[in-house]
Amino acid sequence: MKNDSMPSFDARRKFLGKLGLAAAGCAGAAVGSGALGAFAPSAAQAAATGSFPTKDYDWTKYRWAFGVDAYKCIGCLRCVEACKTENSVPGNPHQFRTWVERHVYLEGEKHARIDSHQDPVNIAASGAPDKYRFANRYANAKVEKAFFVPKLCNQCEHPACVQVCPVGATYQTKDGVVLIDEKHCIGCRYCVQACPYGVRYFNEEKGVPDKCNWCYHRITKGLQPACVDACPVGARVFGNTLERQSPINLFIRNNRVQVLRPESGNSPRVFYVGIDREVN
């Protein structure tokens, strides 16, 4: 028999939201020690909430990492379109799990001009809201150097987003990937603010943040992330760092790699070659 005295799900969620706001107010001291990260669900909890993709996957045998070769990237944006399709990302030109920036140095200028497919000029050039391209705005300019920089969630070793989540909805798996449990998320957006790379966006339809998870539903079944499969030039590299001869280990060993914003202390696991140090 239904108990009318019990609060509805929406009421409980609102209450938890208020609780989360209160908890975040005193979280500053705890964040430094990583105390809030202790709320991360266990494998059994993740399986129960649907965050854990398959019972046959042994996440203790994997430590995933990602590589980006900016020397190869041609800015075709097929990776962006593949990600949108694979992960049901809202079909507007402003929300992405992965995106690509264009860095252009013109003659006589010390700093790069940066744009992405979210730029109004590039949106207009695409011709459709679900298609993406870079407008040829530098056709008549004197360009000294230019390159493309794909960006995505860095799946950090020490993720700030996990530390600030007051309810453990953002958590780190044993194989190093940071996931979001939508069933537990209260929509406080602290994780969005905490990310030093700006890789999270808020999904208004679902009322929760979203971000790249390296296509966790694919990689745990032996597949590559959708963006890696879609890249026609091999600019994106993915693999298991626990396998000595994996593509990502070879990429790291054979190149002088760097990470974005190393000073943040998050220890990102996306490794780049072919970019300038001022890229962040």
BAFI-3210 file (N, C-alpha, C; in Angstrom, 3 decimals, decimal comma, padded with zeros to 6 digits):
// residues 280
n [1|2|3|4|5|6|7|8|9|10|11|12|13|14|15|16|17|18|19|20|21|22|23|24|25|26|27|28|29|30|31|32|33|34|35|36|37|38|39|40|41|42|43|44|45|46|47|48|49|50|51|52|53|54|55|56|57|58|59|60|61|62|63|64|65|66|67|68|69|70|71|72|73|74|75|76|77|78|79|80|81|82|83|84|85|86|87|88|89|90|91|92|93|94|95|96|97|98|99|100|101|102|103|104|105|106|107|108|109|110|111|112|113|114|115|116|117|118|119|120|121|122|123|124|125|126|127|128|129|130|131|132|133|134|135|136|137|138|139|140|141|142|143|144|145|146|147|148|149|150|151|152|153|154|155|156|157|158|159|160|161|162|163|164|165|166|167|168|169|170|171|172|173|174|175|176|177|178|179|180|181|182|183|184|185|186|187|188|189|190|191|192|193|194|195|196|197|198|199|200|201|202|203|204|205|206|207|208|209|210|211|212|213|214|215|216|217|218|219|220|221|222|223|224|225|226|227|228|229|230|231|232|233|234|235|236|237|238|239|240|241|242|243|244|245|246|247|248|249|250|251|252|253|254|255|256|257|258|259|260|261|262|263|264|265|266|267|268|269|270|271|272|273|274|275|276|277|278|279|280]
n.u [000,842|000,535|002,412|001,378|002,640|005,277|007,905|007,946|009,930|010,994|010,826|012,600|014,932|015,241|015,663|018,104|019,616|019,727|021,073|023,467|024,408|024,859|026,795|028,878|029,672|031,286|033,292|035,829|038,131|038,097|038,480|041,172|042,350|041,160|038,917|036,196|036,181|035,932|033,366|032,950|031,302|031,325|032,315|030,124|028,041|028,146|027,447|024,842|023,571|023,727|025,942|028,170|029,335|029,448|029,351|031,437|033,742|036,929|038,066|040,441|042,520|043,144|044,345|043,546|044,524|044,946|045,959|046,923|047,749|048,767|050,211|049,188|046,415|043,780|041,639|039,076|036,814|035,303|035,488|034,099|031,459|031,038|031,183|028,986|026,870|027,252|027,014|024,660|024,657|023,342|021,950|023,028|025,071|026,741|027,236|029,319|031,055|033,562|035,811|037,359|040,051|041,340|044,504|046,183|048,972|049,708|051,723|054,065|052,709|052,678|051,114|048,750|045,833|042,737|040,166|037,113|034,765|032,561|032,523|030,822|031,247|032,219|030,079|028,165|029,362|029,081|026,562|024,538|022,910|023,802|026,174|029,686|032,379|035,408|035,593|037,121|038,810|041,338|042,362|043,535|045,468|048,736|050,092|052,090|052,289|050,199|047,866|045,766|043,898|042,592|040,259|039,170|037,707|040,117|040,364|041,589|044,275|044,094|041,333|039,688|036,974|035,814|036,473|034,990|032,319|029,388|027,822|028,889|028,269|029,837|032,515|035,537|036,648|038,278|039,910|040,663|038,951|036,744|033,459|029,936|027,229|024,102|021,763|022,248|023,142|022,666|022,548|024,053|026,235|028,846|030,989|031,273|032,223|034,606|036,320|039,350|039,684|037,428|035,688|033,197|029,659|026,354|023,537|020,537|018,120|018,243|018,979|021,456|025,103|027,292|029,866|032,821|033,473|035,347|034,020|033,033|031,287|031,996|034,826|035,112|034,253|036,051|036,258|037,165|037,134|034,529|035,394|038,048|037,855|036,633|038,488|040,262|042,987|044,485|045,001|044,170|044,834|044,494|044,507|045,552|047,518|048,690|049,528|052,440|053,118|051,009|049,058|048,921|051,004|053,221|052,963|053,437|056,047|057,511|057,370|057,802|055,884|053,274|051,137|048,034|047,878|049,635|050,268|047,986|047,690|046,056|046,903|046,513|045,431|045,498|047,605|049,660|051,176|052,916|051,864|051,901|053,385|051,779|049,193|046,200]
n.v [-001,180|002,247|004,754|007,744|009,604|009,557|011,359|012,548|011,449|013,676|015,575|014,537|014,694|017,453|018,057|016,739|018,242|020,699|019,820|019,137|021,667|022,772|021,029|021,504|023,969|023,616|022,147|022,817|022,283|019,531|018,840|019,154|016,924|014,928|013,769|013,810|012,248|009,710|008,865|007,513|005,043|001,465|-001,398|-003,109|-001,375|000,371|-001,369|-001,922|000,513|000,816|002,020|000,519|-001,309|-004,105|-007,379|-009,071|-007,684|-006,993|-004,619|-004,251|-005,014|-003,111|000,110|002,896|005,220|008,182|009,466|012,314|013,426|016,239|016,934|015,393|015,897|017,152|018,761|017,982|017,327|015,019|013,397|014,793|014,750|011,985|011,415|012,868|011,455|008,822|009,097|010,407|013,207|016,467|017,953|020,558|023,447|024,052|022,366|019,777|016,637|016,236|018,405|020,501|022,718|025,461|026,734|029,543|031,248|034,367|036,296|038,281|038,325|037,440|035,719|033,043|032,995|031,799|029,574|027,651|025,070|026,103|028,768|031,635|032,320|029,952|028,264|029,345|028,710|025,995|025,222|023,609|022,716|020,375|019,727|020,266|022,505|024,275|027,618|029,154|031,405|032,462|032,603|034,643|035,582|036,046|033,362|032,066|029,792|027,003|024,856|022,118|021,362|018,773|018,304|016,857|015,007|014,631|012,515|012,495|011,606|012,557|013,716|016,783|017,125|014,847|015,128|017,360|016,670|016,407|014,178|011,888|011,259|011,756|009,815|007,803|005,100|001,864|001,450|003,917|005,736|008,486|008,681|009,546|009,155|009,329|008,835|009,417|012,002|015,382|017,686|019,975|021,189|021,628|020,090|020,898|023,475|022,936|021,617|022,091|022,191|022,724|020,771|019,797|019,973|021,236|019,303|020,335|019,064|016,593|017,410|017,100|017,128|016,483|014,724|013,723|010,240|008,608|006,833|004,679|002,521|001,240|000,743|-001,061|-003,313|-004,126|-002,437|000,566|004,054|006,092|008,423|007,858|005,721|007,115|008,949|009,874|010,017|008,982|010,572|010,392|008,387|005,433|003,302|000,574|001,123|-000,798|-002,776|-003,429|-003,105|-001,709|000,537|003,128|003,152|002,872|005,233|007,132|006,447|006,866|009,505|012,982|013,779|015,860|017,244|018,974|021,919|021,132|022,224|022,289|020,093|017,939|015,800|014,824|012,300|012,428|012,645|014,780|015,573|017,856|020,375|023,775|025,071|026,954|026,200|025,355]
n.w [000,000|-000,814|000,781|001,713|003,188|002,595|001,011|-002,390|-005,268|-006,618|-004,610|-002,744|-004,233|-004,503|-001,852|-001,420|-003,128|-001,790|000,427|-000,743|-001,501|001,012|001,965|000,205|000,974|003,160|002,150|001,417|003,058|003,057|000,403|-000,198|000,951|-000,393|000,638|-000,074|-002,310|-001,395|-001,521|-003,831|-005,790|-005,298|-007,327|-007,364|-006,672|-008,840|-010,882|-010,154|-010,568|-013,235|-014,296|-014,668|-017,314|-018,185|-016,836|-017,330|-017,601|-016,390|-014,517|-013,185|-014,737|-016,533|-017,483|-018,701|-021,283|-023,308|-026,466|-028,415|-031,560|-032,752|-034,961|-036,962|-037,064|-039,038|-038,766|-039,589|-038,216|-038,006|-035,825|-033,872|-034,842|-034,844|-032,115|-031,123|-032,303|-031,336|-028,546|-028,023|-027,711|-027,206|-030,130|-030,860|-031,717|-029,564|-027,409|-026,432|-026,162|-027,014|-028,727|-031,247|-031,515|-033,396|-033,846|-034,800|-035,964|-037,022|-039,267|-037,632|-035,229|-031,778|-030,297|-030,570|-032,644|-031,752|-032,506|-032,597|-033,624|-032,461|-032,817|-034,089|-036,843|-037,892|-037,360|-039,054|-041,462|-041,586|-042,435|-041,425|-038,358|-037,156|-038,317|-038,738|-039,279|-040,212|-041,071|-043,895|-043,012|-043,042|-045,555|-047,095|-045,462|-043,940|-042,783|-040,301|-038,742|-037,985|-036,322|-035,279|-032,325|-030,777|-028,132|-025,030|-022,257|-019,728|-017,983|-015,358|-013,096|-010,515|-010,090|-009,868|-010,086|-008,981|-006,316|-005,471|-005,696|-003,878|-003,376|-004,432|-007,061|-009,266|-010,013|-009,806|-011,645|-011,207|-013,359|-014,086|-015,357|-015,259|-014,278|-014,489|-012,406|-013,224|-011,844|-009,220|-009,248|-008,281|-009,654|-008,942|-010,109|-009,286|-010,139|-012,771|-012,457|-011,140|-012,892|-014,493|-017,186|-018,601|-019,704|-019,174|-019,634|-018,974|-019,155|-019,957|-020,480|-019,171|-016,670|-015,489|-015,333|-018,144|-019,928|-021,769|-021,648|-022,657|-024,273|-022,615|-022,593|-024,879|-024,845|-022,767|-023,877|-025,687|-027,866|-029,716|-028,708|-030,132|-031,454|-032,026|-033,818|-035,897|-036,844|-039,698|-040,084|-038,056|-035,816|-033,231|-030,465|-028,584|-025,681|-023,484|-020,759|-019,225|-020,869|-022,432|-025,167|-026,221|-028,311|-027,136|-025,269|-026,950|-028,348|-026,319|-025,543|-027,879|-028,517|-027,641|-025,314|-023,900|-021,340|-020,729|-018,809|-016,515|-014,087|-012,587|-010,985|-011,387|-012,876|-015,749|-018,170|-020,883|-023,550|-025,425|-028,609|-030,724|-030,117|-028,843|-025,828|-024,643|-025,062|-023,424]
ca.u [000,000|001,333|002,493|001,275|003,490|006,630|008,116|008,133|011,319|011,404|011,019|013,850|016,050|015,413|016,267|019,511|020,281|020,014|022,106|024,717|024,864|025,391|028,027|029,945|030,118|032,354|034,089|037,159|039,182|038,093|038,949|042,617|042,751|040,471|037,945|034,924|036,311|035,650|031,994|032,883|030,653|032,085|031,933|028,767|027,124|028,130|026,676|023,434|023,022|023,841|027,154|029,163|028,752|029,325|029,866|032,614|034,889|037,761|038,692|041,757|043,518|043,256|044,592|043,396|045,089|044,585|046,990|046,490|048,856|048,365|050,879|048,360|045,027|043,483|040,479|037,904|035,711|034,546|035,496|033,033|030,184|030,931|030,909|027,607|025,978|027,457|026,672|023,397|024,911|022,376|022,315|023,214|026,484|027,415|027,485|030,121|031,921|034,901|035,807|038,666|040,410|042,338|045,467|046,819|049,918|049,892|053,023|054,243|051,957|053,345|050,170|047,875|044,401|042,124|038,734|036,641|033,540|031,507|032,617|029,702|031,636|032,315|028,721|027,533|029,985|028,733|025,358|023,535|023,215|024,436|027,397|030,696|033,529|036,122|035,541|038,451|038,948|042,728|042,772|044,359|046,362|050,077|050,124|053,408|052,140|048,828|047,633|044,494|044,046|041,409|040,143|038,201|037,977|041,467|040,315|042,760|044,648|043,587|040,292|039,048|035,523|035,427|036,651|033,993|030,948|028,953|027,038|029,564|027,724|031,031|033,440|036,621|036,692|039,594|040,724|041,075|037,987|035,820|032,098|028,872|026,034|022,996|020,704|022,601|023,503|021,653|022,590|024,606|027,186|030,169|031,980|031,461|033,061|035,904|037,167|040,220|039,772|036,163|035,202|031,838|028,547|025,153|022,445|019,308|017,018|018,385|019,211|022,729|026,255|027,735|031,231|033,414|033,912|036,143|033,097|033,257|030,456|032,680|036,172|035,021|033,861|037,107|036,175|037,812|036,198|033,971|036,211|039,264|037,452|036,217|039,589|040,798|044,436|045,135|045,468|043,757|045,393|043,902|044,908|045,756|048,911|049,223|050,078|053,662|053,150|049,736|049,251|049,156|052,349|054,162|052,821|054,097|057,481|058,165|057,175|057,986|054,497|052,976|049,737|047,529|047,839|050,214|050,347|046,719|047,798|045,078|047,597|045,682|045,878|045,502|048,965|049,697|052,394|052,659|051,211|052,758|053,204|050,745|047,892|045,755]
ca.v [000,000|003,452|005,580|009,117|010,471|009,522|012,416|012,088|011,427|015,044|016,276|014,040|015,214|018,849|018,065|016,384|019,379|021,652|019,200|019,261|023,052|022,966|020,254|022,138|025,150|023,260|021,108|023,289|021,574|018,117|018,640|019,022|015,582|013,958|013,053|013,635|011,179|008,430|008,491|006,815|003,741|000,251|-002,048|-003,632|-000,237|000,859|-002,324|-001,790|001,749|000,824|002,707|-000,505|-001,787|-005,546|-008,152|-009,821|-006,783|-006,927|-003,305|-004,234|-005,381|-002,025|001,491|003,514|006,545|008,704|010,272|013,198|013,848|017,466|016,975|014,682|016,360|018,020|019,581|017,572|017,291|013,759|012,903|015,499|014,229|010,599|011,458|013,309|010,360|007,661|009,352|011,156|014,558|017,383|018,332|021,993|023,732|024,602|021,359|018,692|015,853|016,500|019,463|020,761|024,123|025,834|027,729|030,152|032,335|035,207|036,955|039,445|038,194|036,539|034,769|032,410|033,258|030,497|029,432|026,270|024,995|026,829|030,158|031,973|032,269|028,539|027,721|029,792|028,017|024,574|025,055|022,809|022,729|019,130|019,543|021,164|022,760|025,517|028,553|029,477|032,829|032,888|032,327|035,735|036,050|035,490|032,440|031,506|028,444|026,683|023,458|021,821|020,731|018,076|018,310|015,926|014,795|014,117|011,367|012,795|010,725|013,200|014,580|017,750|016,952|013,795|015,639|018,352|016,157|016,174|012,944|010,761|010,939|011,707|008,898|007,271|003,635|001,294|001,520|005,302|006,579|009,221|008,533|010,279|008,375|010,272|008,544|010,016|013,405|016,337|018,849|021,166|021,740|021,890|019,417|021,741|024,596|022,470|021,102|023,156|022,072|023,114|019,695|019,395|020,873|020,847|018,865|020,893|018,107|015,569|018,037|016,613|017,423|015,417|014,910|012,548|009,137|007,754|005,778|003,581|001,382|000,588|000,264|-002,206|-004,466|-004,380|-001,509|001,858|005,175|006,438|009,450|007,205|004,993|008,027|009,783|009,289|010,173|008,399|011,615|010,004|007,087|004,983|001,956|000,139|001,351|-002,003|-003,609|-002,722|-002,794|-001,129|001,750|004,328|003,089|003,162|006,661|007,880|006,158|007,296|010,932|013,880|014,147|016,813|017,286|020,327|022,489|020,240|022,922|022,150|018,992|016,894|014,690|014,324|011,103|012,673|013,063|015,491|015,948|018,795|021,605|024,695|025,007|027,880|025,563|024,910]
ca.w [000,000|-000,926|001,976|001,247|004,001|002,058|000,023|-003,757|-005,719|-006,910|-003,340|-002,154|-005,014|-004,124|-000,521|-001,570|-003,744|-000,720|001,252|-001,485|-001,396|002,359|002,096|-000,566|001,689|004,100|001,504|001,071|003,775|002,701|-000,959|-000,218|001,341|-001,228|001,462|-000,749|-003,291|-000,758|-001,801|-005,114|-005,661|-005,552|-008,578|-007,207|-006,732|-010,213|-011,665|-009,786|-011,118|-014,679|-014,724|-014,987|-018,566|-018,392|-015,699|-017,744|-017,709|-015,183|-014,630|-012,548|-015,743|-017,503|-017,066|-020,005|-021,549|-024,630|-027,106|-029,503|-032,407|-033,448|-036,260|-037,934|-037,101|-040,176|-038,446|-040,383|-037,247|-038,028|-034,448|-033,157|-035,313|-034,382|-030,678|-030,939|-032,692|-030,462|-027,150|-027,946|-027,239|-027,818|-031,485|-031,068|-031,972|-028,387|-026,383|-026,989|-025,284|-027,545|-029,724|-031,850|-031,624|-034,413|-033,357|-035,971|-035,727|-038,189|-039,366|-036,775|-033,974|-030,838|-029,720|-031,547|-032,717|-031,473|-032,712|-032,662|-034,423|-031,754|-033,235|-034,975|-038,252|-038,268|-037,341|-040,296|-042,590|-041,577|-043,235|-040,729|-036,927|-036,713|-039,083|-038,199|-040,147|-039,983|-042,193|-044,431|-042,717|-043,172|-046,936|-047,615|-044,400|-043,914|-041,653|-040,015|-038,198|-037,584|-035,986|-034,632|-031,012|-030,247|-026,674|-024,457|-020,839|-019,497|-017,066|-014,528|-011,984|-009,308|-010,648|-008,976|-010,168|-008,040|-004,962|-005,075|-005,764|-002,500|-003,227|-005,053|-008,382|-010,107|-009,337|-010,620|-011,656|-010,941|-014,569|-014,258|-016,062|-014,395|-014,778|-013,805|-012,129|-013,375|-010,881|-007,936|-009,433|-007,824|-010,528|-008,281|-011,081|-008,717|-010,971|-013,952|-012,042|-010,639|-013,969|-015,017|-018,646|-019,208|-020,567|-018,796|-019,921|-018,244|-020,022|-019,391|-020,624|-018,138|-015,382|-014,944|-016,181|-019,037|-020,418|-022,413|-020,783|-023,537|-024,746|-021,670|-022,993|-025,996|-024,529|-021,862|-024,698|-026,652|-028,989|-029,566|-028,630|-031,443|-032,100|-032,520|-035,019|-036,965|-037,324|-040,934|-040,188|-036,893|-034,892|-031,883|-030,096|-027,320|-025,307|-022,111|-020,377|-018,574|-021,942|-022,821|-026,596|-026,654|-029,123|-026,342|-024,693|-028,032|-028,622|-025,246|-025,563|-029,116|-028,728|-026,500|-025,044|-022,830|-020,923|-020,570|-017,465|-015,503|-012,795|-011,870|-010,036|-011,683|-013,553|-016,844|-018,877|-022,326|-023,867|-026,700|-029,330|-031,808|-029,675|-028,109|-024,380|-024,201|-025,199|-022,107]
c.u [000,888|001,263|002,517|002,160|004,925|006,790|008,324|009,603|011,828|011,683|012,332|015,058|016,329|016,079|017,757|020,295|020,652|021,116|023,463|025,282|025,494|026,722|029,177|030,494|031,248|033,292|035,530|038,266|039,264|038,658|040,443|043,078|042,079|039,384|036,641|034,986|035,981|034,232|031,852|032,281|031,614|031,648|030,504|027,733|027,007|027,314|025,185|022,792|023,122|025,082|028,233|028,642|028,569|029,969|031,142|033,884|035,621|038,568|040,019|042,875|043,759|043,578|044,657|044,088|044,820|045,736|046,407|047,723|048,408|049,089|049,998|046,970|044,815|042,230|039,232|036,644|034,833|034,475|034,342|031,671|029,967|030,579|029,466|026,634|026,050|026,887|025,432|023,596|023,921|022,853|022,361|024,703|027,270|027,729|028,170|030,789|033,371|034,770|037,228|038,869|041,422|043,208|046,265|047,709|050,100|051,247|053,059|053,494|052,601|052,417|049,204|046,468|043,704|040,632|038,393|035,361|032,353|031,506|031,492|030,038|031,705|030,947|028,005|028,077|029,560|027,495|024,265|023,909|023,921|025,663|028,400|031,866|034,191|036,022|036,964|038,746|040,371|043,264|043,736|045,326|047,736|050,237|051,521|053,315|050,688|048,731|046,284|044,741|042,725|041,417|039,000|038,510|039,323|041,508|041,512|043,020|044,089|042,495|039,632|037,538|035,020|035,473|035,521|032,566|030,464|028,208|027,672|029,024|028,815|032,066|034,452|036,658|038,127|040,497|041,046|040,102|037,023|034,433|031,128|027,672|024,835|021,887|020,972|022,891|022,360|021,696|023,170|025,646|028,543|031,273|032,290|032,416|034,470|036,850|038,029|040,298|038,461|035,529|033,782|030,821|027,331|024,044|021,125|018,145|017,047|018,558|020,486|023,871|026,573|029,144|031,668|033,778|034,725|035,321|033,256|032,452|031,077|034,012|036,152|034,542|034,857|037,091|036,943|036,753|035,746|034,832|037,491|038,956|037,185|037,366|040,236|042,318|045,185|045,670|045,103|044,198|044,853|044,406|045,118|047,223|049,517|049,746|051,266|053,654|051,817|049,998|049,560|050,534|053,412|054,143|053,579|055,607|058,192|058,021|057,491|056,608|054,409|051,497|049,321|047,482|048,403|050,257|049,076|046,760|046,817|045,691|046,741|046,299|045,600|046,845|049,031|051,109|051,984|051,949|052,220|052,450|052,110|049,329|047,443|044,298]
c.v [001,245|004,264|007,046|010,075|010,514|010,609|011,819|012,095|012,840|015,816|015,840|014,597|016,673|018,966|017,755|017,508|020,417|021,118|019,329|020,659|023,314|022,252|020,924|023,356|024,860|022,238|021,520|022,515|020,131|017,878|018,417|017,620|014,515|013,228|012,817|012,551|009,822|007,966|007,692|005,422|002,588|-000,339|-002,556|-002,512|000,294|-000,060|-002,172|-000,557|001,826|001,526|001,724|-001,320|-003,291|-006,307|-008,906|-008,973|-006,703|-005,634|-003,206|-004,553|-004,269|-000,704|002,304|004,875|006,894|009,544|011,102|013,685|015,054|017,639|016,363|015,287|017,365|018,863|019,240|017,477|016,053|013,155|013,512|014,937|012,791|010,538|011,855|012,176|009,206|007,877|010,213|012,529|015,497|017,940|019,819|022,276|024,226|023,580|020,144|017,901|015,980|017,597|019,668|022,269|024,320|026,949|028,242|031,304|033,108|035,916|038,207|039,378|037,142|035,445|034,252|032,974|031,902|030,553|027,950|026,248|025,622|028,316|030,472|031,904|030,823|027,866|028,085|029,045|026,561|024,279|024,236|022,748|021,480|018,770|020,598|021,294|024,062|026,379|028,915|030,970|033,342|032,688|033,387|036,295|035,397|034,663|031,865|030,066|028,223|025,199|023,329|021,076|020,080|018,088|017,410|015,788|014,129|012,906|011,415|011,730|011,256|014,190|015,487|017,570|015,888|014,329|016,568|017,829|015,785|014,868|011,742|010,378|010,938|010,871|008,350|005,763|003,146|001,301|002,961|006,227|007,216|009,187|009,381|009,357|009,323|010,057|009,184|011,510|014,315|017,634|020,104|021,887|022,098|021,253|020,232|022,881|024,148|022,040|022,221|023,181|022,425|022,046|019,235|020,444|020,358|020,531|019,300|019,907|017,061|016,159|017,579|017,054|016,224|015,750|013,655|011,496|008,118|006,586|004,521|002,333|000,619|-000,024|-000,933|-003,462|-004,723|-003,478|-000,225|002,942|005,581|007,448|008,867|006,445|005,932|008,828|009,164|009,321|009,615|009,419|011,312|008,568|006,691|003,590|001,771|000,289|000,163|-003,012|-002,866|-002,284|-002,228|000,136|002,997|004,315|003,382|004,647|007,488|007,683|006,787|008,789|011,714|014,450|015,200|016,725|018,733|020,718|021,551|020,871|022,772|021,045|017,860|015,658|014,079|013,133|011,202|013,296|013,612|015,544|016,950|020,066|022,489|024,631|025,945|027,333|025,051|024,469]
c.w [000,000|000,357|001,534|002,042|003,496|001,009|-001,356|-004,119|-005,971|-005,632|-002,682|-002,897|-004,677|-002,752|-000,605|-002,215|-002,714|000,186|000,586|-001,415|-000,038|002,525|001,383|000,155|002,645|003,497|001,273|001,754|003,346|001,325|-001,002|000,125|000,518|-000,480|000,730|-001,807|-002,710|-001,009|-003,103|-004,946|-005,896|-006,880|-008,514|-007,297|-008,150|-011,100|-011,404|-010,388|-012,625|-015,195|-015,167|-016,174|-018,741|-017,246|-016,039|-017,793|-016,372|-015,221|-013,886|-013,539|-016,760|-016,803|-018,355|-020,085|-023,008|-025,169|-028,237|-030,253|-033,228|-034,774|-037,354|-038,114|-038,235|-039,943|-039,227|-039,538|-037,354|-036,631|-033,661|-033,549|-034,833|-032,905|-030,407|-031,217|-031,705|-029,073|-026,955|-027,306|-027,931|-029,152|-031,719|-031,214|-030,769|-027,295|-027,009|-025,870|-025,741|-028,583|-030,230|-031,945|-032,752|-033,844|-034,553|-035,547|-037,036|-038,127|-038,490|-035,454|-033,080|-030,301|-030,794|-031,495|-032,636|-031,767|-032,747|-033,477|-033,702|-032,104|-034,232|-036,457|-038,741|-038,274|-038,641|-041,502|-042,687|-042,401|-042,592|-039,261|-036,426|-037,547|-038,659|-039,168|-039,719|-041,236|-042,626|-044,268|-042,901|-044,586|-047,466|-046,570|-044,520|-042,643|-041,483|-039,538|-037,805|-037,268|-035,303|-033,329|-030,596|-028,727|-026,223|-022,977|-020,664|-018,568|-016,112|-013,453|-010,672|-009,710|-009,618|-008,961|-009,205|-006,612|-004,536|-005,101|-004,369|-002,288|-003,903|-006,412|-009,448|-009,380|-010,332|-010,508|-011,432|-012,177|-014,953|-014,934|-015,066|-015,028|-013,954|-013,635|-012,134|-012,348|-009,522|-008,031|-009,012|-008,626|-009,930|-009,137|-010,479|-009,561|-012,218|-013,629|-011,666|-011,753|-014,544|-016,533|-019,357|-020,079|-020,233|-019,254|-019,169|-019,226|-019,400|-019,448|-019,517|-016,746|-014,701|-015,859|-017,075|-019,501|-021,150|-021,360|-021,568|-024,079|-023,901|-022,025|-024,156|-025,564|-023,589|-022,588|-025,824|-027,868|-028,689|-029,323|-030,026|-032,177|-032,685|-033,805|-036,191|-037,561|-038,557|-041,032|-038,982|-035,907|-033,448|-031,614|-028,732|-026,981|-023,821|-021,743|-019,633|-019,587|-022,554|-024,282|-027,104|-027,461|-028,290|-025,700|-025,741|-028,372|-027,585|-025,281|-026,758|-029,409|-027,462|-026,174|-023,941|-022,501|-020,759|-019,094|-016,387|-014,124|-011,976|-010,820|-010,288|-012,343|-014,665|-017,559|-020,376|-022,661|-025,291|-027,281|-030,404|-031,407|-028,948|-026,622|-023,873|-024,395|-023,842|-022,133]
res [m|k|n|d|s|m|p|s|f|d|a|r|r|k|f|l|g|k|l|g|l|a|a|a|g|c|a|g|a|a|v|g|s|g|a|l|g|a|f|a|p|s|a|a|q|a|a|a|t|g|s|f|p|t|k|d|y|d|w|t|k|y|r|w|a|f|g|v|d|a|y|k|c|i|g|c|l|r|c|v|e|a|c|k|t|e|n|s|v|p|g|n|p|h|q|f|r|t|w|v|e|r|h|v|y|l|e|g|e|k|h|a|r|i|d|s|h|q|d|p|v|n|i|a|a|s|g|a|p|d|k|y|r|f|a|n|r|y|a|n|a|k|v|e|k|a|f|f|v|p|k|l|c|n|q|c|e|h|p|a|c|v|q|v|c|p|v|g|a|t|y|q|t|k|d|g|v|v|l|i|d|e|k|h|c|i|g|c|r|y|c|v|q|a|c|p|y|g|v|r|y|f|n|e|e|k|g|v|p|d|k|c|n|w|c|y|h|r|i|t|k|g|l|q|p|a|c|v|d|a|c|p|v|g|a|r|v|f|g|n|t|l|e|r|q|s|p|i|n|l|f|i|r|n|n|r|v|q|v|l|r|p|e|s|g|n|s|p|r|v|f|y|v|g|i|d|r|e|v|n]
***
